Amino acid sequence: MSNRKWNIGIAILFIVFSSLLLSFLFSTLRIRELLQPILSNEASDKEPYHVVLLSQELDNPYWRSIEQGAREASTKYGMQLAYTGPLRINPNEQIKLLEKAIAAKADALLVQGINDPQFVDLINQAVSERIPVITIDTDEPSSRRLTYVGTNNLDAGKIMGGLVATAAGHKGQVAVLIGNEQSPNQQLRLEGFLSVIAQYPELSLVAVRSSNISRLQAAGEAEELLLQYPQLDYMVGLSALDGIGIAEAAERSKQSGLHIFAFDALEETLERITSGKIKATIVQQPYNMGYDAISLLNDYLHGETLPERHFTKITVQDGQALNDKIGATSP
């Protein structure tokens, strides 16, 4: 009899314990249900990852294309992109804007290298403050940046050298305009170009001059060269406005036998290729630079190791390539 009472007691205790356990479970579920809207709101109120893209020149079409690529990738990865830069090319202003971005505690920075020790120090400061930095278009290899995204400018110069050497039949006079003597990009392009030209003793380099990234100055320098070297056969522009400036000088000087090679795909450059006034241009991929930079940043945030450099594609546009493109898009 005592065993029966004992069993009944255990059963009652089990029922009571089970009831309490179920009650606790239901209460927990109810509390979670009540808290879910609050937790969801907190998650939705969390600010997105804030990236600052610091350009060389705010409304430059080339940099607007970089911005477009970066903005589309930012949307894809749920980041917020702020685009800024000097109204006109001004390295000192770029330094000030980088200082502001660091002070504002940006989550990440995409910047153009400017070959300036103070700028390098600021990049290193940002990294020390756990702000990842990616250089875009122009590298700062001595800094602590994560990676460089942009053109392989040494290879671009070699391709340009090959274009000129082939067109010249490995002989003739050549002059070069570069955008800025202080620009690492320009120097790398020039280095690559000269490494090819040096292979042909009858292909003579008569001058290298700077346009200071000015169409007007490019035209002026080209006119002077045409007067100084009346037998000049080939002129090369290694920055975006140089080819157009050279073409204007050739038109004013009525120099019809000059073969002009340009850099970048400005609309006017392509128009002059179509009309035969510029022979060819080397085309960079600024949209891809912006898009790839954000994509690589996303990879880094997910624990991936980035390459030291990420080179974007370069292509050559000449009259034949443009005619083929127009033919492909015609009805």
C-alpha angles and dihedrals in degrees: 000000000000090000090054092052089048092052091047090051092051091049091051091049090049091051092048092047092047091050091050091047092050091046090052091048093051091047091052092050091048092050091049090050091052093047096046096084090049093049091047091052091050091052093047091047092057109112116245121246106283117220125183119207109199111198133196093236124008103224099027107132091226092055092042087058090052088050092051092054092046092047094051092049090047090055090049093052097039096250129139115232125204115192120202142152144137118302087231128020105286121152092194090057090049089055091051092048091050090052090052093049091052092046090050089056098239112191093228140357134218109194141169113237113238101186093246125135092218090053090050090051090052092051089051090048091053092051090048087055089052095255107137115223128202120188115221131194092353124040132223096200094174091059130083093252117146098235144328121248118194148065123338091237096187090057091044089057091049091051089051090050090052092050092052095043092051094046091047096048086236095296139081141068122302132189126188134206119199124193099229131000091214095053114107089207093055092046092050091050090049091048092052092046094050092047089063098039090051089065091069114062092192092055102084124198106211102177147357115202136171125240093190087228090293125131090205093051091045089056092047094049091047092051091052091050092050090053093045095045108033090174093056109140106178135032125186129197116200098189130057100261098040098081093050091048092050090050091052091051091049090051093050091046091045088232101160098166097061116114111213127199121190143187128234131012106268111164092246091050091054091047090054091049090053090050091047097245093114117040100207144333135211111235125211125199107236094164090056091048091060095041095046093046092058091043091053090047089054090050090052092050088054093055102265123141112238125221118252089246135010111202120203122215124273126200138185121239118196134155093276094050092049093047090050090050092049091047091050092054097044117104 
